Amino acid sequence: MQKTVTGSGGATLNFENEIKPMQRPVDPYEKAPPLEFRARDYLHDLLDENIVMADDWKNLPSHDQEAVFSSRTVDALLRNMMRFGLINKFQSERLRSGRRFGLVINSYRILGHLGSGGMGVIYVGEHIRMRYRVAIKTLNWSRKIDEQMVSRFYAEVRAVGELQHPNIVSALDAGSIPNPDPEMPELHYFVMEYLAGQDLDSLVRKKGPLSVDQACKMAHQVADALAEAHRNNLVHRDIKPSNILLTFAGVAKVLDFGLARNLGERMTLPGTILGTVGYMSPEQAQDASSVDGRSDLYGLGATLYWCLTGKDPFPVGEEPAQDLIHRLTQPPPSIRKINPSLPQELDELIQKMMQVHPEDRLGDAKEVMKLLMPFQHACVDQLLPEKKIGKKPKTMDQGGAQQRRVLVVDDDKNIRSFSKMILQGDGCICDEAEDGAQALEKLTLTPYDLVLLDINMPNMNGTAALRQIRQTCTIPNLKIMMFSGDSQVDDLAKLLVDGADDFLHKPFSVIQFRSRVKTALRHKEAQDRADFLNRQLLNANAKLEQNLLEQNSDLVLMRNTLILTLADLVEGKCAGTKNHLRRIQAYARVLGEKAMASPHFSGQIDEAFLQALEACSPLHDIGNAALPDHILLKPGKLVQDELIQMQAHTVIGADTLKKIAHYECFSQGFLQMAVDIARHHHERFDGSGYPDGLSGMAIPLSARIVAIADVYDALRCAKTYKPAIQHNTAVKSMVDCSPGQFDPNLLDIFHDCSSEFEKIFKSLSE
């Protein structure tokens, strides 16, 4: 049986007949006599064939044109044309060797070589009239061309042509041109969008493993592309790092559908091996004709492994056949064996994607997308800094910035179509949902930047969906714009309090719609950049503080001791229970450590965060020092005026700490966390807390952690106005009887580790 497999480095292991080198016709000008008129005729032929562009020649100064015409040999002519920018080195070498055929393919001229694959060669080209860049794949050809290879080549063309997706390379054109040599077959070609960027194989080899956030963003986009391919009954069958390109804007593009299988057709013979050994699923290694979409998920898991570790999951040795046999029983590798600091949940996800048996893997690409969501965070730094040398080549897609994703939620199909048409015209990626329930489901799969949400819809209306999104959605800085034709403008404006960022009243004009959307997206981008800058500054500050700790550990220890002593004095004024603050520290540390291992908080918590959290948490009620005793020590329920004064302790404490932060420059990161905790530990996740009515992810993570610790300890301790309750009752009250109060993901973690809270309470009680 004839078979072909490809090694992880792209090397082909031949089990089929090798393709013979191409035999090309001799250029009639290759041995032209060195006469001036020959140079002129040669140039005119190149102009007629569009190898040299007429506009470039006309714009050449007359003295440079004369220099070209004065060339006495072909070599001199080609050197002069290169010198004046009429052709490049690639074209010159092709012309010098007599390989003129294929330098122009119908409406496109070839400018250079990009790479080679199993079936063909990929070039960078240019549309002759419109002058935009394209990628052109040509089929390997010989005197006895393989008809099955031609069929597979056009199967790839049709596969890509059917898939309109932002993470799949776009098909532009395809066809064939006759060869001037009647004994040679025609040249088949496939034109695709030209993508400026780097494939993942080259990128990781050059820059090292990606961060968790970058790798998971990439994998999420590829999973989205695979979901679309599988929906159209196409299996890629060769997902690997070299077939995924990352653009300068951070967009992942799936390339090379040359091995794609249509589940409704059979082109691959049973028992044939196709694909790349290091990334090939075990079932594909046995029979490529019978695989389904789960084989692509295996390849994506292996690619994610490469991106996070910089190593092939299954390195190919000198005996690939033995490697394939070994793979049928070998368990999935662990990323944590290479890098123990990587999240355990992400390791488990990759291993689930790479299970030996397809039935043990995740069901589909959308499930992978959902599980990858928690590992992604807003990020504006570019993985591939775009080179700014010379004039940027013109491409079909001139949008250099990352495309924004918008979700339009409306039960009116006309409104959805109208919105989508405008948004796509402005370069946005646009999805649709018919009601709030569909919108919530889509938000678990895709990190949208903006949601356009109608109010009056069946099943779940926009108002309910808005509250649910703000309470449960973990997408950073998500913008929500409400619109309705039935509600009054004042009623729409009230939704701003519930978490909407803007509103539009129907009917609205195109100008109004575009302006509001662009403003919302600009705000989103500004907040993302601010978050990124803040993370960079906090990281830098953490390093400075670490240096301080190493050089002056006694001073830092003294600082933390003074903080706890001061907080104890304030707590004593409030008639608090003994060791309350030490328990708060211990609760916060435990909850923070558990959250650090959760994918929902991946990249948000590290050891520096935990140390700062432990040190700052005792300051949560520091503002109580400014409250009068008759309020702090009142045994009964507070009246409205007293309640307002009591709630002011959050603002007083935060303002006091801000004044300290103004003078303590080296501790900005530390004190900012203290300010966040003091001001926001009484906020509620549903937005009904105080002092600012923040909701969801707008509440600082440190404050969300301390809120759970503080409430648990308050329930366990007796006060003048209430008795103490037992551990199980306290946990049940918080988990089951406090809807909307706490971060649901933190609450789940608290429930799982609540036994540790009980141990802390017992060990540090009176």
C-alpha positions in Angstrom: 0.0 0.0 0.0 1.3 3.4 -0.9 1.4 5.9 2.1 2.7 9.3 3.0 3.3 10.9 6.4 4.9 14.1 7.3 7.3 14.6 10.2 6.9 17.4 12.8 9.5 19.5 11.1 7.6 19.3 7.8 9.9 16.6 6.3 8.0 14.2 4.0 8.4 10.5 4.6 7.6 9.0 1.3 5.5 5.9 1.0 4.2 7.0 -2.5 5.8 7.5 -5.8 8.1 10.6 -5.8 7.2 13.5 -8.0 9.8 14.0 -10.7 11.5 17.3 -11.1 9.6 19.7 -13.4 10.8 19.9 -17.0 10.5 23.5 -18.2 10.6 25.0 -21.7 13.7 26.9 -22.6 13.3 30.7 -22.6 14.0 31.8 -26.2 15.9 34.8 -24.9 18.2 32.9 -22.6 21.0 32.7 -25.2 20.1 35.9 -27.0 23.1 37.7 -28.6 24.2 40.8 -26.5 22.8 43.4 -28.8 20.9 46.5 -27.7 17.8 45.8 -29.8 17.6 42.4 -28.1 17.4 44.1 -24.7 14.7 46.4 -25.9 12.7 43.4 -27.4 13.2 41.4 -24.2 11.9 44.2 -22.1 8.9 44.8 -24.4 8.0 41.1 -24.0 8.2 41.3 -20.3 5.9 44.3 -20.4 3.4 42.6 -22.7 3.3 39.6 -20.3 2.9 41.8 -17.2 6.1 40.4 -15.6 7.2 44.1 -15.6 4.4 46.5 -14.8 3.8 49.2 -17.4 3.1 51.8 -14.7 6.5 51.1 -13.1 8.3 51.4 -16.4 6.5 54.7 -17.3 7.3 56.2 -13.9 11.0 55.4 -14.4 13.0 58.5 -15.3 14.2 58.7 -18.9 17.9 58.4 -18.1 17.2 55.2 -16.1 15.2 53.8 -19.1 18.1 54.5 -21.3 20.4 52.7 -18.9 18.1 49.6 -19.2 18.1 49.8 -23.0 21.8 50.1 -23.1 22.3 46.7 -21.5 24.4 44.5 -23.7 23.6 41.1 -22.2 20.6 39.4 -20.5 22.4 39.4 -17.2 23.1 43.1 -17.4 19.5 43.8 -18.4 18.2 41.8 -15.4 20.7 43.6 -13.1 19.5 47.0 -14.3 15.9 46.1 -14.0 16.5 44.9 -10.4 18.4 48.1 -9.7 15.5 50.3 -10.8 12.9 48.2 -9.0 11.2 46.8 -12.1 11.7 43.2 -11.0 13.0 41.6 -7.8 15.6 39.0 -7.1 13.2 36.1 -7.3 11.9 37.2 -10.7 15.4 37.8 -11.9 16.6 34.4 -11.0 13.6 32.8 -12.7 14.2 34.7 -15.9 17.9 34.1 -15.9 17.3 30.3 -15.6 14.8 30.4 -18.4 11.8 29.6 -16.2 9.5 32.4 -17.4 6.3 30.2 -17.5 4.4 30.6 -14.2 5.7 34.1 -13.4 2.3 35.4 -14.5 -0.8 33.3 -13.8 -3.9 34.9 -15.4 -4.5 38.1 -13.4 -1.7 37.6 -10.9 2.1 38.0 -11.2 4.4 36.0 -8.9 6.7 38.0 -6.6 8.4 35.4 -4.4 8.4 32.0 -2.8 6.6 31.5 0.6 6.8 27.8 1.2 6.2 24.3 0.0 3.7 21.6 1.1 2.9 18.1 0.3 1.0 18.9 -2.9 2.4 22.2 -4.1 4.3 25.4 -3.8 3.0 28.6 -2.2 4.1 32.0 -3.6 3.4 35.6 -2.8 1.8 37.3 -5.7 0.1 40.5 -6.8 -3.1 41.3 -8.7 -1.9 42.9 -11.9 -4.6 45.6 -12.1 -5.5 46.2 -8.4 -2.0 45.7 -7.1 -2.9 44.0 -3.8 -0.9 41.1 -2.4 -2.2 37.5 -2.5 -0.9 34.0 -1.7 -0.9 31.6 -4.7 -0.6 27.9 -4.3 0.3 25.9 -7.4 0.1 22.2 -7.8 3.3 20.2 -8.2 3.4 19.2 -11.9 5.2 16.7 -14.0 4.7 15.0 -17.4 2.6 12.3 -15.7 0.5 14.3 -13.3 -1.5 12.3 -10.8 -5.2 12.9 -11.5 -6.0 12.0 -7.9 -3.7 14.8 -6.8 -5.5 17.2 -9.0 -8.8 16.1 -7.6 -7.5 16.6 -4.0 -6.1 20.0 -5.0 -9.5 21.2 -6.1 -11.2 19.6 -3.1 -9.1 21.9 -1.0 -10.2 24.9 -3.2 -13.8 24.0 -2.7 -13.4 23.3 1.0 -11.9 26.7 1.7 -14.3 28.4 -0.7 -17.3 27.1 1.3 -15.9 28.2 4.6 -16.5 31.9 5.3 -14.9 32.4 8.7 -12.5 35.1 10.1 -10.1 32.4 11.4 -9.9 30.4 8.1 -7.8 31.7 5.2 -10.1 33.2 2.5 -10.3 31.8 -1.0 -10.2 34.4 -3.8 -9.7 32.6 -7.1 -8.7 29.2 -8.7 -8.1 27.8 -12.1 -5.4 26.6 -14.5 -3.3 27.9 -17.3 -2.0 26.0 -20.3 1.7 25.1 -20.6 3.5 26.4 -23.8 5.1 22.9 -24.0 2.4 20.7 -25.4 3.9 17.7 -23.7 3.5 19.2 -20.2 0.2 19.5 -18.3 -1.5 22.7 -17.4 -0.6 24.6 -14.3 -3.3 24.5 -11.6 -3.4 27.4 -9.1 -5.4 28.5 -6.0 -5.4 32.2 -4.9 -5.9 33.0 -1.2 -5.7 36.1 0.9 -2.1 37.1 1.8 -1.5 37.1 5.5 1.4 39.0 7.1 2.5 37.1 10.2 4.2 33.9 11.2 3.1 30.3 11.6 3.2 28.9 15.2 6.0 26.5 14.4 8.4 29.3 13.4 7.1 31.7 16.0 7.7 29.4 19.0 11.0 28.3 17.7 12.1 31.9 17.4 10.5 33.5 20.5 9.9 30.5 22.8 6.7 29.2 24.4 3.6 31.5 24.5 2.0 32.7 27.6 -1.2 30.9 28.8 -3.3 33.8 27.7 -1.8 34.0 24.2 -1.8 30.3 23.6 -5.4 29.9 24.7 -6.6 32.9 22.7 -5.0 31.2 19.6 -6.5 27.8 20.4 -9.9 29.4 21.0 -9.9 31.0 17.5 -8.7 27.8 15.9 -11.5 25.8 17.7 -14.0 28.4 16.4 -12.7 27.8 12.9 -12.9 24.0 13.3 -16.4 24.3 14.6 -17.4 26.0 11.4 -15.5 23.4 9.3 -17.1 20.5 11.1 -20.5 22.2 10.8 -19.9 22.0 7.0 -18.9 18.3 7.3 -15.2 19.0 6.7 -12.4 17.5 8.8 -9.0 19.2 8.3 -6.9 16.2 9.2 -3.6 18.1 9.5 -3.9 20.6 12.4 -0.4 21.4 13.5 1.7 24.5 14.3 2.9 25.1 10.8 -0.7 25.1 9.5 -1.8 27.9 11.8 -0.6 31.4 11.1 -0.8 34.3 13.6 -1.1 37.7 12.1 0.4 40.9 13.4 -3.0 41.8 14.8 -3.1 38.5 16.9 -5.6 36.8 14.6 -5.1 33.0 14.2 -5.7 31.7 10.6 -6.1 28.0 9.8 -4.2 27.2 6.6 -3.8 24.2 4.2 -7.0 22.2 3.8 -5.2 20.0 1.3 -5.9 16.9 3.4 -9.5 17.9 4.4 -12.1 15.1 4.3 -15.7 15.7 3.3 -17.7 13.4 5.6 -20.2 12.9 2.8 -17.6 11.8 0.2 -14.7 9.4 0.1 -11.5 10.4 -1.7 -9.0 8.6 0.6 -8.7 4.9 0.3 -9.2 2.8 3.5 -6.0 2.2 5.3 -4.2 5.3 3.9 -2.1 7.4 6.3 -2.3 11.1 5.8 -1.1 13.9 8.1 1.8 14.8 10.3 3.1 12.1 12.6 3.8 14.3 15.7 0.3 15.8 15.6 -1.8 12.9 14.1 -4.5 11.3 16.1 -4.1 7.5 16.8 -7.1 6.7 14.7 -5.8 8.7 11.8 -2.5 6.9 12.0 -4.5 3.7 11.4 -6.9 4.8 8.7 -7.3 8.4 7.6 -10.5 7.6 5.6 -12.6 7.1 8.7 -11.8 10.0 11.0 -14.2 12.7 12.2 -13.9 16.1 13.9 -12.4 14.6 17.1 -9.3 13.9 15.2 -8.9 17.7 14.6 -9.4 18.3 18.3 -6.5 15.9 19.0 -4.3 18.0 16.6 -5.4 21.2 18.3 -4.5 19.8 21.7 -1.1 18.8 20.4 -0.6 22.2 18.9 -1.6 23.8 22.2 1.0 21.6 23.9 3.7 22.9 21.5 2.7 26.5 22.1 3.0 26.2 25.9 6.1 24.1 26.1 8.0 24.6 22.9 8.3 20.9 22.5 6.6 18.3 20.2 4.2 16.2 22.2 5.5 13.1 20.4 8.9 13.7 18.8 9.4 11.7 15.6 12.4 9.4 15.7 14.3 7.6 12.9 11.6 4.9 12.6 8.2 6.7 12.1 6.4 3.4 11.6 7.4 2.4 15.1 6.5 5.8 16.5 3.0 5.4 15.1 2.5 2.0 16.6 3.8 3.3 20.0 1.3 6.1 19.8 -1.7 3.8 19.8 -1.2 3.0 23.4 0.8 5.9 24.7 -1.1 8.3 27.1 -1.3 12.0 26.4 1.7 14.0 27.7 1.5 16.5 30.5 2.5 20.2 29.9 3.2 20.4 33.7 6.1 17.9 33.3 7.8 20.5 31.2 6.6 23.6 33.1 5.0 22.9 36.6 3.8 26.5 36.8 1.2 25.9 34.1 -2.4 25.6 35.3 -3.5 22.1 36.3 -7.0 22.6 34.7 -5.3 23.6 31.4 -3.1 20.5 31.6 -6.2 18.3 32.1 -8.0 20.0 29.2 -5.1 19.3 26.8 -4.9 15.7 28.0 -8.7 15.3 27.5 -8.3 16.6 23.9 -5.5 14.1 23.3 -7.0 10.9 24.6 -6.1 7.8 22.6 -9.7 6.8 22.0 -11.9 9.4 20.2 -14.9 8.6 22.5 -12.8 9.7 25.5 -12.1 13.2 24.1 -14.3 16.3 24.3 -17.4 16.0 22.1 -16.9 19.0 19.7 -15.0 22.1 19.1 -17.6 24.3 20.8 -17.0 22.5 24.0 -13.3 23.2 23.7 -14.1 26.9 23.1 -16.1 27.0 26.3 -13.4 25.4 28.4 -10.7 27.7 27.0 -12.6 30.9 27.8 -11.5 31.2 31.5 -7.8 31.2 30.5 -8.2 34.3 28.3 -7.9 37.9 29.4 -8.0 41.3 27.7 -4.6 41.8 26.1 -3.5 44.6 23.8 0.2 43.7 23.5 1.0 42.3 20.1 2.8 38.9 20.0 4.3 39.8 16.6 5.4 43.4 16.5 4.9 44.5 13.0 8.0 45.7 11.2 7.8 49.3 10.0 10.4 49.2 7.3 9.5 50.6 4.0 6.0 50.8 2.5 3.5 48.3 3.7 2.3 46.0 0.9 -1.3 46.4 -0.1 -3.5 43.5 0.8 -7.1 42.6 0.5 -7.6 43.3 4.2 -6.1 46.7 5.0 -7.3 46.7 8.7 -4.1 46.5 10.7 -5.9 46.5 14.1 -7.4 43.4 15.7 -11.0 42.9 14.5 -13.6 43.5 17.1 -16.4 40.9 17.8 -19.9 42.1 18.2 -23.0 40.1 19.2 -26.4 41.5 18.0 -29.3 40.2 20.1 -32.8 41.0 18.7 -35.8 38.9 17.9 -36.3 41.0 14.7 -34.4 39.5 11.9 -34.4 42.8 9.9 -32.7 44.6 12.8 -30.1 41.9 13.1 -29.4 41.9 9.3 -29.2 45.7 9.2 -26.8 45.9 12.2 -24.7 43.1 10.8 -24.4 44.8 7.4 -23.1 48.0 9.0 -20.8 46.3 11.5 -19.2 44.1 8.9 -18.7 47.1 6.6 -16.7 48.6 9.4 -14.5 45.5 9.8 -16.2 43.9 12.8 -16.9 40.2 13.2 -20.6 40.0 13.9 -22.7 37.2 15.4 -26.5 37.0 16.0 -28.8 35.8 18.8 -32.6 35.9 18.8 -33.1 36.3 22.6 -31.3 36.7 25.9 -30.9 33.0 26.5 -29.1 32.5 23.2 -26.9 35.5 24.0 -25.8 34.0 27.3 -24.9 30.7 25.7 -22.8 32.5 23.0 -21.1 34.6 25.6 -19.8 31.4 27.2 -18.1 30.4 23.9 -16.7 33.6 22.5 -15.0 36.7 24.0 -17.1 39.5 22.5 -16.2 43.1 22.8 -19.7 44.6 22.5 -23.2 43.2 22.9 -26.1 45.1 21.2 -29.1 44.0 23.3 -32.8 44.6 22.5 -35.2 44.9 25.4 -38.4 43.4 24.2 -37.7 39.8 23.2 -39.4 36.4 23.9 -38.0 33.8 26.4 -35.6 36.1 28.1 -35.9 39.9 27.6 -33.0 42.3 27.4 -33.4 43.6 30.9 -33.1 40.2 32.4 -30.2 39.3 30.1 -28.4 42.5 31.0 -28.4 41.5 34.7 -27.4 37.9 34.0 -24.5 39.0 31.8 -23.2 41.5 34.4 -23.4 38.8 37.1 -22.0 35.8 35.3 -19.9 37.0 32.3 -16.1 37.0 32.8 -15.2 38.9 29.7 -13.1 41.9 30.7 -14.5 45.3 29.9 -17.4 43.9 27.9 -19.6 46.7 26.5 -23.4 46.4 26.4 -25.6 48.8 24.4 -29.4 48.5 24.8 -32.0 49.5 22.2 -35.7 49.5 22.0 -38.5 51.0 20.0 -41.2 50.6 22.7 -39.4 51.9 25.8 -39.2 55.6 26.7 -35.8 57.2 26.6 -35.9 57.8 30.3 -36.6 54.1 30.9 -33.6 53.2 28.7 -31.4 55.6 30.6 -32.2 53.9 33.8 -30.6 50.7 32.4 -27.2 52.5 32.7 -27.6 51.9 36.5 -28.1 48.2 35.9 -24.9 47.9 33.9 -25.6 49.1 30.4 -22.9 51.3 28.8 -25.1 53.1 26.3 -28.6 53.0 24.7 -30.3 53.8 21.4 -33.9 54.4 20.7 -35.5 52.8 17.6 -35.7 53.9 14.9 -32.1 55.0 14.7 -30.0 56.3 11.7 -26.9 54.6 10.3 -24.8 57.6 11.5 -26.2 57.3 15.1 -25.6 53.5 15.1 -22.1 53.7 13.8 -21.1 56.5 16.1 -22.4 54.8 19.2 -20.8 51.5 18.3 -17.4 53.1 17.5 -17.5 55.0 20.8 -18.2 51.9 22.8 -15.4 50.0 21.1 -13.0 52.8 21.6 -13.9 52.8 25.3 -13.3 49.0 25.4 -10.0 49.3 23.7 -8.9 52.1 26.1 -9.9 50.1 29.1 -8.1 47.0 27.8 -5.0 49.1 27.3 -5.3 50.6 30.8 -5.6 47.1 32.3 -2.6 46.0 30.4 -0.6 49.0 31.5 -1.7 48.5 35.1 -0.6 44.9 35.0 2.8 45.9 33.6 3.1 48.6 36.3 2.1 46.3 39.1 4.5 43.6 37.9 7.3 46.1 37.8 6.3 47.4 41.3 6.2 43.8 42.6 9.7 43.3 41.4 10.8 46.5 43.2 9.1 45.4 46.3 10.7 42.0 46.1 14.1 43.6 45.8 13.2 45.7 48.9 12.2 42.5 50.7 15.4 40.9 49.9 17.5 43.9 51.0 15.3 45.1 53.9 13.3 42.1 55.0 13.1 43.4 58.6 11.5 46.7 57.4 8.9 44.8 55.4 8.1 42.5 58.3 7.8 45.6 60.6 5.4 47.2 58.1 3.1 44.2 58.1 3.3 44.0 61.9 2.4 47.6 62.2 -0.5 47.2 59.8 -1.9 44.3 61.8 -1.5 46.2 65.1 -3.2 49.3 63.8 -6.1 47.2 62.4 -6.4 45.4 65.7 -6.8 48.7 67.5 -9.6 49.7 65.2 -11.2 46.3 65.6 -11.0 46.6 69.3 -12.9 49.9 69.1 -15.6 47.9 67.2 -15.9 45.2 69.9 -14.7 42.6 67.4 -13.9 39.1 68.4 -10.3 38.1 69.2 -8.2 37.0 66.2 -10.8 38.1 63.7 -8.2 39.8 61.5 -5.8 36.9 61.6 -8.6 34.6 60.5 -9.5 37.0 57.7 -5.9 36.8 56.6 -5.9 33.0 56.6 -9.3 32.7 54.9 -8.1 35.1 52.1 -4.9 33.3 51.7 -6.6 29.9 51.3 -9.3 31.2 49.0 -6.7 33.0 46.9 -4.5 29.9 46.6 -7.4 27.8 45.4 -8.5 30.5 43.0 -5.0 30.7 41.5 -5.3 27.1 40.4 -8.7 27.7 38.8 -9.0 28.5 35.0 -11.5 31.3 35.9 -8.7 33.3 37.5 -5.8 32.2 35.3 -3.1 34.9 35.0 -4.8 37.1 37.7 -3.2 35.7 40.8 0.4 34.9 41.6 2.5 34.6 44.8 3.0 38.4 44.9 -0.8 38.9 44.7 -1.3 36.4 47.6 1.3 38.1 49.8 -0.2 41.5 49.2 -3.7 40.1 49.8 -2.6 38.6 53.1 -1.0 41.8 54.3 -3.8 44.1 53.1 -6.9 42.2 54.2 -6.8 43.3 57.8 -7.3 46.9 56.6 -10.7 46.2 55.1 -12.6 48.0 57.9 -9.9 50.6 58.7 -12.5 53.3 58.1 -14.4 52.3 61.2 -11.9 54.3 63.2 -13.7 57.4 62.1 -17.2 56.3 63.1 -18.9 57.3 66.4 -19.2 54.7 69.1 -22.9 54.9 69.4 -23.1 53.5 65.8 -20.3 51.0 66.1 -21.5 49.6 69.4 -25.3 49.9 68.9 -26.9 46.6 70.0 -30.0 46.9 67.8 -30.8 47.5 64.2 -29.4 50.8 62.7 -31.9 53.4 61.4 -31.6 54.8 57.9 -29.3 57.8 58.8 -27.1 55.6 61.0 -26.9 53.0 58.2 -25.7 55.7 55.8 -23.0 56.7 58.2 -22.0 53.1 58.7 -21.6 52.6 55.0 -19.4 55.6 54.8 -16.6 53.7 56.5 -15.6 52.1 53.1 -15.0 55.5 51.6 -13.3 56.9 54.6 -10.9 54.0 54.8 -10.1 54.1 51.1 -9.4 57.8 51.1 -7.1 57.5 54.1 -5.1 54.8 52.4 -4.9 56.9 49.2 -3.3 59.7 51.1 -0.6 57.3 52.4 -0.1 55.9 48.9 0.6 59.4 47.7 3.8 59.5 49.8 4.8 55.8 49.6 5.8 55.5 46.0 7.6 52.2 46.3 4.4 50.6 47.7 1.9 51.8 45.1 0.9 48.2 44.2 0.5 47.1 47.8 -1.5 50.2 48.8 -3.7 50.1 45.7 -4.9 46.7 46.8 -5.5 48.0 50.3 -7.6 50.8 48.8 -9.6 48.4 46.7 -10.3 46.1 49.6 -11.3 48.9 52.0 -13.6 50.6 49.5 -15.2 47.6 47.7 -15.5 44.7 50.1 -19.2 45.5 50.6 -20.1 45.6 46.9 -22.4 42.8 45.7 -21.8 40.9 42.5 -25.3 41.9 41.2 -24.5 45.6 41.6 -26.7 46.2 44.7 -23.9 46.8 47.2 -22.1 49.9 48.3 -20.5 52.4 48.1 -20.3 52.5 44.2 -22.8 49.9 43.1 -20.1 48.0 41.2 -21.1 44.7 39.7 -19.4 41.5 38.3 -15.8 41.8 37.2 -15.8 45.6 37.9 -15.4 44.7 41.6 -11.6 44.2 42.2 -10.7 40.6 42.7 -9.0 41.3 46.1 -12.3 42.8 47.4 -14.3 39.9 46.1 -12.1 37.5 48.0 -12.2 39.5 51.3 -16.0 39.8 51.0 -16.4 36.0 51.3 -13.9 35.8 54.1 -15.5 38.6 56.0 -19.1 37.4 55.7 -18.1 33.8 56.7 -16.3 35.0 59.9 -19.2 37.4 60.7 -21.7 34.5 60.5 -19.6 32.3 62.7 -19.1 34.9 65.5 -21.6 36.1 68.0 -22.4 39.8 68.1 -24.5 41.9 70.4 -27.3 41.7 67.9 -27.0 38.1 66.8 -25.9 34.6 67.9 -23.1 32.6 66.3 -24.1 29.9 63.8 -22.4 26.6 63.0 -20.1 26.0 60.0 -22.5 24.0 57.8 -25.3 26.5 58.3 -22.9 29.4 57.5 -21.7 27.7 54.3 -25.3 26.8 53.2 -26.4 30.4 53.9 -23.7 31.8 51.7 -23.9 29.3 48.9 -27.6 28.7 48.7 -29.3 31.7 50.3 -27.3 34.7 49.1 -28.1 35.0 45.4 -26.2 37.8 43.7 -24.0 38.7 46.6 -20.7 36.9 45.8 -18.7 36.1 42.7 -20.2 32.7 41.7 -16.8 31.3 40.7 -15.2 32.2 44.0 -18.3 30.9 45.8 -17.9 27.5 44.1 -14.2 27.5 45.2 -15.2 28.5 48.7 -17.7 25.7 48.9 -15.1 23.2 47.8 -12.5 24.3 50.4 -14.9 25.3 53.2 -13.5 22.6 55.4 -10.3 24.5 55.5 -12.2 27.6 56.7 -13.6 25.6 59.6 -10.1 24.5 60.6 -8.9 28.1 60.5 -11.8 29.3 62.6 -11.2 26.6 65.2 -7.5 27.1 65.4 -7.7 30.9 65.7 -10.8 31.2 67.9 -10.9 32.3 71.5 
